[in-house]
Amino acid sequence: MCGIAGLIDASQQGDRLDLESRARAMADAIAYRGPDGFGVWSDTEAGVALAHRRLAIIDLTPTGAQPMVSSDGRWVISYNGEVYNAAAIARAPELMGFAFRGTSDTEIILESVAKRGLDRTLAKLNGMFAIALWDRATRTLHLIRDRLGIKPLFLTVTQRGVWFASELKALAAADLKFEIDPASVASFLRFAYVPTPYSIFRNVTKLRPGEIVSIDADLKVKHRQYWSIADVAAAGLANPFTRSAADAEAELQDLLVDAVGGQMISDVPLGAFLSGGIDSSTVVALMVAARRGPVRSFSIGFPDFGYDESKHAKAVAQHLGTEHRELTVTAADALAVVPQLADMYDEPFADSSQIPTHLISKLTREHVTVALSGDGGDELFGGYNRYALGYGFMGMVARAPVGLRRTLASMMDAIPANLVDAVARVVPAGLRPAQPSDKLKKLAAVLPLDREAVYLRLVSQCPDPAAITRGLAEHPIGLKWPGQGKRDLFVEQMQLFDTATYLPDDILQKVDRASMAVSLEVRPPLLDHRVVEFAWRLPRHLRIHGGETKWLLRRVLSRYVPRELVDRPKMGFGVPLASWLRGPLRAWAEDMLDPARLGGGLLDVAAVRTLWAEHISGQRNWAYALWTILMYEGWRRRWAAS
């Protein structure tokens, strides 16, 4: 895991000192992504410079340093990530007998491109990566992002040149001036992230997952997909798994064993996040089963938050025999992270689980340099509550008259949030849902809607951005459903949209920024592309069975961990925003929502202040919408205030 940056600026041809100085400044802005080393390379005739910050994981010697030049002198690479099957690629016939200088995956990728070509190499890569590859022969820059969007890569192209980097702050270090994109603000307020390919700034884009962007000497840009989750979904639906459930379980078991085993390769200490849920427990169980020595697991507990899964993580760890460490997080610990968020997330981001994610990363980094996670299990195997909702309930609701649904929704919406939460406290802890008032409000909001509108509402932090942004239009979502019109595939449609948008833009970027801030590499083995492709072939009853989510994945886990240790309602990884905003964060929020400074002209100040007044009075729970506004304002003051 590293940080990359670079530029093409023809006006700087022949000026090596200036080119390399600018590339260095960009890389230094993200030095925490790679504290173990720095490198820069330039081609002064072309006005090109590549820079690299290194977090040494594989081949800790100088032979793994970057940027790296191929043995034939044609190709230069600056690369962030890990490729887990590098050893297998090195055994390809075209590379047999080649005398590698070291053992890094970087060199294997580079020499494979040199001897087998870019497309053949990409087809074989199994890993997470953001790659910058300069072809000196054709004077073409290739930028490449991994299939699922685990690693980030930003790009801006102007008449003057090209700049790219792992994070936006590196572009800012190149003295580039950007304007906020109003449509990105509106989209951010809805989703709590700016959806790919857009960024918060005009003329800055994110590479799509599975995309190659090639830029020639004339600055002509070509985009193409070498892998697409939409294509995978279409292929899976057209060619579903037809053998028995036992066969599916065995095949998934084999794939996961190979994926987890491959991602345990490391020349530095390695461990895993463990929440005690299905996904992380599966990953840790397979790490233990690999028998490569003691497995270190890490979890955090939230006794101040009203719910705490650390005891479940501890029970799973004891059953599996891991070397387990647990951090007890107080409200004060979590609140102390809030002022750091704008630096950590240099593009607005408002998933509140960013706070505990950073805290677990910080704890883990005190003991290891690499951690495996369970990210991706919900999207692939049907774990989110909205999938179970779409599986049965929405079908029944859709048959009810719209008028009746609207009446029920109005009645539910009128119940005060604090009353819902108070009533929920009498429900036994094992059956009580997290954040019950929020869930009731979401249910009320979706009752009158059609299925597509239901999905959009369920994934919206702010259901009507135009109402608080003076009518700003949002970016188009731009997703195409391969089974459009087939109403019985609503669950699959939600899974596809989540995997294409929410997963790379929220979950994976949250983990990347939270972990890289403390120089920790996090690997998600459930997102091995072979596992993803297999999951999309599974018929629905192997994902959601009798109302039980992640049915097949649970069966694999039950080989290692008794069901009673992991069977419980899904809790999530959030924080009690509603009470924090009314209590310990109230003064901070009041400052952020100061009418004289709020929004930089893009927000409707009166509408925002109304949300705030309704929330602090307890009349409504606007915690998610307010957190999104607060994260935008904190970001704007840090990165965009004039």
C-alpha positions in Angstrom: 0.0 0.0 0.0 1.4 3.3 -1.0 0.7 6.7 -2.5 1.3 7.7 -6.1 1.3 11.0 -7.9 2.5 12.4 -11.2 2.1 14.9 -14.0 2.6 15.6 -17.7 3.4 19.2 -18.5 4.9 19.9 -21.9 5.8 23.4 -20.8 8.4 21.9 -18.4 10.2 19.9 -21.1 13.9 19.9 -20.3 13.5 21.2 -16.8 14.2 18.1 -14.7 14.7 20.0 -11.4 11.3 21.7 -11.6 9.4 18.6 -12.8 10.8 16.4 -10.0 10.3 19.1 -7.4 6.6 19.4 -8.3 6.1 15.7 -8.3 7.9 15.5 -4.9 5.6 18.1 -3.5 2.5 16.1 -4.6 3.9 12.9 -3.1 4.9 14.6 0.2 1.3 15.8 0.7 0.3 12.1 1.1 3.5 10.9 2.8 1.5 9.0 5.5 0.4 6.6 2.8 4.0 5.6 2.4 6.3 6.5 5.3 9.0 3.9 4.4 10.4 5.6 1.3 10.2 8.1 -1.5 11.1 8.0 -5.2 10.7 10.2 -8.2 11.4 9.6 -11.9 11.2 12.0 -14.9 11.3 12.0 -18.6 12.3 15.6 -19.3 11.8 15.3 -23.1 8.2 14.5 -22.6 7.6 16.7 -19.5 6.6 13.7 -17.4 7.3 13.0 -13.8 6.1 10.1 -11.6 6.4 10.0 -7.8 5.9 7.4 -5.2 5.5 7.1 -1.4 6.3 3.6 -0.2 4.7 1.5 2.6 7.0 -1.5 2.3 5.0 -4.8 2.5 6.6 -7.2 0.1 10.3 -7.1 -0.6 11.5 -4.6 2.0 14.8 -4.0 0.2 15.6 -1.3 -2.3 14.9 -3.7 -5.2 11.2 -3.0 -4.4 11.5 0.8 -4.6 9.4 2.8 -7.0 9.1 4.4 -9.6 10.6 1.4 -11.3 11.9 1.1 -14.9 11.5 -2.2 -16.8 14.5 -4.1 -17.9 14.1 -3.1 -21.5 13.9 0.6 -20.5 10.5 1.1 -22.1 8.0 1.1 -19.2 8.0 3.0 -15.9 5.6 2.3 -13.1 4.3 4.0 -9.9 1.9 1.7 -8.2 -0.3 1.6 -5.1 -1.7 -1.7 -3.8 -0.9 -5.4 -3.7 -1.2 -8.2 -6.3 -1.6 -11.5 -4.6 -0.9 -13.9 -7.5 2.4 -12.2 -8.5 4.3 -15.5 -8.1 2.0 -17.3 -10.4 2.4 -14.5 -13.0 6.2 -14.8 -12.7 5.9 -18.4 -13.8 4.2 -17.5 -17.2 6.1 -18.9 -20.2 7.2 -15.5 -21.4 8.8 -14.8 -18.0 10.4 -18.2 -17.4 14.1 -17.8 -16.9 13.9 -14.0 -16.4 16.4 -12.9 -13.7 14.3 -10.7 -11.5 16.2 -8.2 -9.4 14.0 -8.7 -6.3 10.8 -10.3 -5.1 8.3 -7.4 -5.3 5.0 -7.7 -7.1 5.8 -4.4 -8.7 8.7 -5.8 -10.7 6.6 -8.8 -11.8 3.7 -6.6 -13.0 6.2 -4.3 -14.8 8.1 -7.2 -16.6 4.8 -8.9 -17.5 3.6 -5.7 -19.2 7.0 -5.5 -21.0 6.9 -9.1 -22.2 3.2 -9.9 -22.5 1.5 -6.6 -23.0 -0.8 -4.5 -20.8 -4.1 -6.2 -21.5 -2.8 -9.7 -21.0 -1.2 -8.7 -17.7 -4.3 -6.9 -16.4 -6.5 -9.9 -17.2 -4.3 -12.0 -14.8 -3.8 -9.6 -11.9 -5.6 -10.6 -8.7 -5.4 -7.8 -6.2 -6.1 -4.2 -5.4 -4.3 -1.5 -7.2 -4.0 2.0 -8.7 -1.3 2.0 -11.3 0.4 4.7 -13.3 2.3 3.3 -16.2 4.4 5.4 -18.6 5.2 4.0 -22.1 8.3 5.8 -23.2 8.1 4.3 -26.7 4.6 5.7 -27.5 4.7 8.6 -25.0 1.4 7.4 -23.5 0.4 7.5 -19.8 -1.9 4.6 -18.7 -3.8 5.0 -15.4 -5.5 1.9 -14.1 -7.8 1.2 -11.2 -8.6 -2.3 -9.8 -11.8 -4.1 -10.6 -13.8 -3.2 -7.5 -12.4 0.2 -6.8 -10.5 -0.6 -3.6 -7.7 1.8 -4.3 -8.4 5.4 -5.3 -7.1 7.5 -8.2 -7.9 11.1 -9.1 -7.2 12.7 -12.4 -7.4 16.2 -14.0 -6.6 17.0 -17.6 -6.3 20.6 -18.9 -4.9 22.2 -22.1 -1.7 22.7 -20.1 -1.2 19.1 -19.0 -2.2 16.1 -16.8 -2.0 15.6 -13.0 -3.0 12.4 -11.1 -2.7 11.2 -7.5 -4.1 8.9 -4.9 -5.8 11.7 -3.1 -7.0 15.2 -3.9 -4.6 16.9 -1.5 -1.7 15.9 -3.7 -3.3 17.7 -6.6 -3.7 20.8 -4.4 0.1 20.5 -3.6 0.7 21.0 -7.4 -0.7 24.6 -7.0 -3.7 23.7 -9.2 -6.8 25.8 -8.6 -10.2 24.2 -8.6 -13.8 25.2 -8.3 -16.4 23.3 -6.3 -18.9 21.5 -8.5 -22.4 22.4 -7.3 -23.8 19.1 -8.7 -21.2 17.2 -6.7 -22.4 19.0 -3.6 -26.0 18.0 -4.2 -25.0 14.4 -4.9 -22.8 14.4 -1.8 -25.7 15.5 0.3 -27.8 12.7 -0.9 -25.3 9.9 -0.7 -22.7 11.1 1.9 -20.0 10.7 -0.8 -19.4 12.2 -4.3 -20.2 9.4 -6.7 -17.6 8.2 -9.3 -16.5 9.4 -11.8 -17.2 12.8 -10.4 -15.2 14.6 -7.7 -16.1 17.6 -5.5 -14.2 19.8 -7.9 -15.0 20.6 -11.5 -12.6 19.1 -14.0 -11.3 16.5 -11.5 -12.5 13.0 -11.9 -12.1 9.6 -10.3 -11.2 6.6 -12.3 -14.0 4.1 -12.4 -13.4 0.6 -10.9 -12.0 -1.6 -13.7 -11.1 1.3 -15.9 -8.0 2.2 -17.9 -7.4 5.8 -18.9 -4.8 6.3 -21.6 -3.4 9.8 -22.4 -1.1 10.3 -25.4 1.4 13.0 -26.1 -1.3 15.3 -27.5 -3.3 15.0 -24.3 -6.0 13.0 -26.0 -7.8 10.9 -23.4 -9.2 7.4 -24.0 -11.4 5.6 -21.5 -12.1 1.9 -21.5 -13.2 -0.8 -19.1 -11.2 -4.0 -18.8 -13.7 -5.4 -16.2 -17.2 -4.3 -15.3 -19.5 -5.3 -12.4 -22.5 -4.8 -14.7 -21.1 -7.2 -17.2 -20.4 -9.7 -14.4 -24.0 -9.4 -13.1 -25.4 -9.9 -16.6 -23.2 -12.9 -17.2 -24.1 -14.4 -13.8 -27.8 -14.0 -14.4 -27.5 -15.5 -17.8 -25.5 -18.5 -16.6 -26.6 -19.2 -13.0 -25.3 -21.9 -10.7 -27.5 -24.9 -11.2 -26.0 -27.6 -9.0 -26.9 -28.3 -5.4 -26.6 -26.1 -2.4 -23.9 -28.5 -1.1 -21.9 -28.0 -4.3 -22.3 -24.3 -4.1 -21.0 -24.3 -0.5 -18.0 -26.4 -1.4 -17.1 -24.2 -4.4 -17.4 -21.0 -2.3 -15.4 -22.6 0.5 -12.6 -23.4 -2.0 -12.6 -19.9 -3.5 -12.5 -18.3 -0.1 -9.7 -20.5 1.2 -7.6 -19.5 -1.8 -8.5 -15.8 -1.6 -7.8 -15.5 2.1 -4.6 -17.6 1.8 -3.4 -15.4 -1.0 -4.0 -12.2 0.9 -2.0 -13.5 3.9 1.3 -13.0 1.9 3.4 -10.4 3.6 6.9 -9.6 4.7 5.6 -7.6 7.7 3.3 -8.4 10.6 -0.3 -9.2 9.6 -3.6 -9.4 11.4 -7.4 -8.9 10.9 -10.3 -6.8 12.0 -12.9 -8.9 13.9 -16.3 -7.6 14.7 -17.8 -11.0 15.5 -20.2 -10.7 12.5 -20.5 -13.2 9.6 -18.0 -11.5 7.2 -15.0 -10.8 9.5 -15.5 -14.1 11.3 -15.3 -16.0 8.1 -12.1 -14.2 7.1 -10.5 -14.8 10.5 -11.6 -18.5 10.6 -10.0 -19.1 7.2 -6.8 -17.4 8.3 -6.7 -19.7 11.3 -7.4 -22.7 9.1 -4.5 -21.8 6.8 -2.2 -22.8 9.7 0.5 -20.2 9.0 1.2 -19.4 12.6 -0.8 -17.4 15.2 -3.5 -15.1 13.9 -3.8 -11.7 15.4 -7.3 -10.2 15.6 -8.5 -6.8 16.6 -11.8 -5.3 17.7 -13.2 -2.3 19.4 -16.0 -2.0 22.0 -18.5 0.9 22.4 -19.9 0.7 26.0 -20.9 4.4 25.9 -22.9 4.0 22.6 -25.7 1.8 23.8 -24.6 -1.2 21.8 -21.4 -3.1 21.9 -20.4 -6.1 19.7 -16.9 -6.6 21.3 -18.1 -9.4 23.4 -19.2 -11.3 20.3 -15.9 -10.7 18.7 -14.1 -11.9 21.8 -16.2 -15.1 21.8 -15.4 -15.8 18.2 -11.7 -15.1 18.9 -11.7 -17.5 21.8 -13.3 -20.2 19.8 -10.8 -19.8 17.0 -7.8 -19.3 19.3 -6.6 -16.0 17.9 -4.3 -13.6 19.6 -7.0 -11.0 20.3 -6.8 -7.4 21.2 -9.7 -5.2 22.1 -9.9 -1.4 22.4 -12.6 0.0 24.5 -13.7 3.3 22.9 -15.4 5.9 25.0 -17.5 8.7 23.7 -14.6 11.1 24.4 -12.2 8.9 22.2 -14.6 9.0 19.3 -15.4 12.7 19.6 -11.7 13.5 19.6 -11.6 12.1 16.0 -14.1 14.6 14.7 -11.7 17.5 14.3 -9.4 15.3 12.3 -11.9 14.2 9.7 -11.5 17.0 7.2 -7.8 16.3 7.0 -8.3 12.6 6.7 -11.0 13.0 4.0 -9.9 15.6 1.6 -13.1 15.1 -0.4 -16.3 15.5 1.6 -17.4 12.2 3.2 -20.1 11.6 5.8 -20.5 7.9 6.7 -20.2 8.2 10.5 -18.6 4.8 10.7 -15.5 6.7 9.5 -14.9 7.4 13.2 -14.7 3.8 14.6 -13.0 2.7 11.4 -10.2 5.1 12.1 -10.0 4.0 15.7 -9.8 0.3 14.9 -7.1 1.1 12.3 -5.1 3.1 14.8 -5.2 0.2 17.3 -4.3 -2.3 14.8 -1.4 -0.3 13.4 0.2 -0.4 16.8 0.8 -4.1 16.3 0.7 -5.0 12.6 1.2 -3.3 9.2 -1.4 -5.3 7.3 -5.0 -6.2 8.3 -7.6 -8.3 6.5 -11.2 -7.2 6.6 -14.6 -8.6 5.8 -15.7 -5.8 3.5 -17.9 -6.8 0.5 -19.8 -9.6 2.1 -23.0 -7.7 2.4 -23.1 -6.6 -1.2 -22.1 -10.0 -2.6 -24.2 -12.3 -0.5 -27.2 -10.2 0.3 -26.5 -9.0 3.8 -28.1 -5.6 4.0 -31.5 -5.2 5.6 -32.8 -3.6 2.5 -32.3 -6.8 0.6 -34.5 -8.8 3.0 -37.0 -5.9 2.7 -37.0 -6.2 -1.0 -37.1 -10.0 -0.9 -40.5 -10.3 0.6 -42.0 -7.2 2.3 -41.9 -4.8 -0.6 -43.6 -7.3 -2.8 -46.5 -7.5 -0.3 -46.6 -3.8 0.2 -46.7 -3.0 -3.5 -50.0 -4.9 -3.7 -51.6 -2.5 -1.2 -53.4 0.6 -2.5 -51.2 3.7 -2.7 -53.6 5.7 -0.6 -53.5 3.2 2.3 -49.7 3.1 2.1 -49.6 6.9 2.3 -51.8 7.0 5.3 -49.8 4.4 7.2 -46.6 6.3 6.3 -48.0 9.5 7.6 -49.0 7.9 10.9 -45.5 6.3 11.3 -43.7 9.5 10.4 -45.7 11.4 13.0 -44.3 9.3 16.0 -41.6 11.3 17.7 -38.1 9.8 17.4 -37.4 9.9 21.1 -40.6 8.0 21.8 -39.7 5.2 19.3 -36.2 4.9 20.9 -37.7 4.8 24.4 -40.2 2.0 23.5 -37.5 0.0 21.8 -35.5 -0.1 25.0 -37.9 -2.6 26.4 -37.1 -5.1 23.6 -34.5 -7.7 24.6 -31.0 -6.6 23.5 -30.6 -9.6 21.3 -33.7 -8.7 19.3 -33.5 -4.9 19.4 -32.5 -3.3 16.1 -29.8 -0.6 16.1 -31.2 3.0 15.8 -34.9 2.0 15.8 -36.3 5.5 15.2 -34.2 5.9 12.1 -35.3 2.6 10.7 -39.0 3.5 11.4 -38.6 6.8 9.6 -37.0 5.1 6.6 -39.8 2.6 6.5 -42.4 5.4 6.5 -40.5 7.2 3.7 -40.5 4.2 1.4 -44.0 2.9 1.9 -45.7 5.0 -0.8 -42.9 4.6 -3.4 -42.3 2.3 -6.3 -39.3 -0.1 -6.0 -36.7 2.0 -7.8 -37.6 5.0 -5.7 -37.5 2.8 -2.6 -33.9 2.0 -3.3 -32.9 5.6 -3.9 -34.6 6.6 -0.6 -33.0 3.8 1.4 -29.5 4.9 0.3 -30.1 8.6 0.8 -28.7 10.5 3.7 -30.6 13.6 2.7 -33.7 12.6 0.7 -34.2 15.9 -1.0 -30.9 17.8 -1.6 -32.6 20.4 -3.7 -34.6 21.6 -0.6 -31.4 22.6 1.2 -29.2 23.7 -1.7 -31.3 26.3 -3.4 -32.5 23.8 -6.0 -29.1 22.4 -7.1 -29.3 19.6 -9.6 -27.5 16.3 -8.8 -25.3 14.3 -11.1 -27.1 11.5 -13.0 -26.6 8.1 -11.4 -25.8 6.6 -14.8 -26.3 2.9 -13.9 -27.9 0.5 -16.3 -29.6 -2.6 -15.1 -29.0 -5.7 -17.4 -32.3 -7.2 -16.4 -34.3 -3.9 -16.6 -38.1 -4.5 -16.6 -37.8 -7.8 -14.7 -39.5 -6.9 -11.5 -38.6 -10.1 -9.8 -34.9 -9.1 -9.9 -35.3 -6.1 -7.5 -33.0 -7.6 -4.9 -30.3 -8.2 -7.6 -30.8 -4.7 -8.9 -30.1 -3.3 -5.4 -27.0 -5.5 -5.0 -25.7 -4.4 -8.4 -26.2 -0.7 -7.6 -24.6 -1.1 -4.2 -21.6 -3.0 -5.6 -21.1 -0.4 -8.3 -21.6 2.7 -6.2 -21.9 2.4 -2.4 -19.2 -0.2 -2.1 -16.4 1.6 -3.9 -17.4 5.2 -3.1 -18.4 4.7 0.5 -17.2 1.5 2.2 -13.9 1.1 0.4 -12.9 4.8 0.4 -13.8 5.1 4.1 -11.5 2.2 4.9 -8.7 3.5 2.6 -8.6 7.0 4.1 -9.1 5.8 7.7 -6.4 3.2 7.5 -3.9 5.0 5.4 -4.0 8.0 7.8 -2.1 5.6 10.2 -0.1 3.8 7.4 -2.1 0.6 7.7 -2.8 -1.6 4.7 -6.2 -3.2 4.7 -7.1 -6.1 2.4 -10.6 -7.3 1.7 -10.4 -11.0 0.5 -14.1 -11.3 0.0 -13.6 -8.9 -2.9 -11.3 -11.3 -4.8 -12.8 -10.9 -8.3 -13.2 -14.7 -8.6 -15.4 -14.6 -5.5 -17.4 -11.7 -6.9 -18.0 -13.5 -10.2 -19.1 -16.7 -8.4 -21.4 -14.8 -6.1 -23.2 -13.3 -9.1 -24.0 -16.7 -10.4 -25.8 -17.8 -7.2 -29.6 -17.9 -7.5 -31.3 -15.8 -4.9 -32.3 -18.6 -2.6 -28.6 -19.4 -2.0 -28.1 -15.8 -0.9 -31.3 -15.0 1.0 -33.1 -18.2 2.1 -36.3 -18.1 4.2 -35.6 -14.5 5.1 -32.1 -15.3 6.3 -29.4 -13.1 4.6 -26.0 -14.3 3.5 -27.3 -17.9 3.7 -24.5 -19.6 1.7 -21.7 -17.6 3.4 -23.2 -18.6 6.8 -23.0 -22.2 5.8 -19.3 -21.9 5.0 -18.7 -20.1 8.3 -20.6 -22.8 10.3 -17.8 -25.3 9.4 -15.5 -23.3 11.7 -17.7 -21.3 14.1 -21.0 -22.4 15.8 -24.0 -20.5 14.6 -24.9 -19.4 18.1 -21.8 -17.3 18.2 -22.7 -15.2 15.1 -26.5 -15.3 14.8 -27.9 -12.0 15.9 -29.4 -8.8 14.3 -27.1 -6.8 12.1 -25.8 -3.9 14.1 -23.6 -1.9 11.8 -20.5 0.2 12.8 -22.0 3.7 13.3 -22.1 6.1 16.2 -25.0 7.7 18.1 -25.1 10.8 16.0 -28.5 11.9 17.1 -27.7 12.2 20.8 -24.2 13.5 20.1 -25.5 16.4 18.1 -27.9 17.3 20.9 -25.2 16.9 23.5 -21.4 16.8 23.3 -21.2 17.9 19.6 -23.8 20.7 19.9 -21.3 23.6 20.3 -19.1 22.3 17.5 -22.2 21.9 15.3 -23.5 25.4 16.2 -20.2 26.8 15.0 -20.3 24.9 11.7 -23.9 25.9 11.1 -23.2 29.6 11.8 -25.5 31.4 9.3 -22.8 34.0 8.5 -20.4 31.3 7.2 -22.5 28.3 6.3 -22.3 26.7 2.9 -20.2 29.2 0.9 -23.4 30.3 -1.0 -24.5 26.8 -2.1 -26.7 25.8 0.9 -30.1 27.3 1.8 -29.1 28.5 5.3 -32.7 28.9 6.5 -33.6 25.4 5.5 -30.6 24.0 7.2 -31.3 25.9 10.4 -34.8 24.5 10.4 -33.4 21.0 10.3 -31.1 21.8 13.1 -33.9 23.4 15.3 -36.2 20.4 14.7 -33.4 18.0 15.6 -32.1 19.6 18.8 -35.7 19.9 20.0 -36.3 16.2 19.6 -39.1 16.8 17.2 -37.3 15.0 14.4 -34.2 12.9 13.9 -32.2 14.7 11.2 -28.9 13.2 12.3 -27.8 11.8 9.0 -28.7 14.8 6.9 -27.1 17.1 9.5 -23.9 15.0 9.6 -23.6 15.3 5.9 -24.0 19.0 6.0 -21.5 19.3 8.8 -19.0 17.2 7.0 -19.3 19.3 3.9 -18.9 22.5 5.9 -15.9 21.2 7.8 -14.3 20.1 4.5 -15.2 23.4 2.8 -13.5 25.5 5.6 -10.4 23.3 5.5 -10.0 22.9 1.7 -12.1 25.4 -0.2 -12.8 28.5 1.9 -11.6 31.7 0.1 
